[in-house]
């Protein structure tokens, strides 16, 4: 046993790697190893011999196993030390680009326009998506016979028979936020109101739910010239083009007077839409000077303050800028579509760092 102990302890000490160590383990204490063979011989010994040989063999096996474990730990530590010595990382290098989630084009467009209007001095106001018909219609100078108030165009909330509370609707625009902001903050005022709105319409360019941003500016000396400049600056920044021409056409909205629809110069060539060039025009938003009745509904004196307002479909802006052909695809929850049109969720757009990066 002393010879076996000396033999295997020296082999273990000289093992160069884990493979060699495993070979030694099998030869020494494996099922057919020399120590196992010695233990099989215990059955041929007398009881007195077994009392001496048994404990000695168990002690030998334990000593060899302990040496194997210690050597293996040493080899692992040595391998780690060698790896740390040969491998290194420059922590000053930029990290690898890694996509963490995908931002929806509507969210991206909303963040872009928010950054643009923030540079123009507008703050963001938000409100509830369920509103009373007073805030959604009456306060905005929309009369009771107006087609927009018909149930075929507007989603009304259910009311139990005998319920005398005012009717509630899923807001058809974000204009109620303007009324509530005027009531809360007064004038002067410069806000944009982005959010989801609802109308009973569904085709390639309309959905029952879509996203809209409305803007409102009130002060004592605001004119249509201020409106025109604001919209031109916004469109140039959003589409990232220095030369874009807008056309203002007289129109009618109950909440503005005078009112204007705004078209953008574009071209259709070989089925491709190009913004800012060509001889065609495309309507992109509605605008005008705020009607005095709307200003009064917000608790502000229309004889002192006047202002402008505008409304833009965020989904439509995203379609135009990113070449998305069908509005309905925005709401299909198709991850393949989102991976194709989506944006890096951690890249916050700004005028200085770039918008649609």
Secondary structure, DSSP 8 states (H G I E B T S, - for coil): -HHHHHHHHHHHHH--SHHHHHHHHHHHHSTTSHHHHHHHGGGGS-HHHHHHHHHHHHHHHHHHHHHHHHHHHHHHHHHHHHHHHH----TTS-------SEE-HHHHHHHHHHHHHHHTT-EE----SEEEHHHHTGGGT--TT-GGGSTTTS-B----TT--S--EEE-SSSHHHHHHHHHHH-SSEEEEEEEEEE-S--BTTB-SEEEEEEEEEEESS--HHHHHHHHHHHHHHHTT-S---EEEEEEEETTEEEEEEEEEEEEEETTEEEET-SSEEEEEEEEEEE-HHHHHHTT--TTT-EEEEEEEEHHHHHHHHHT---GGGGGS--HHHHHHH-EETT---BTTTBS--
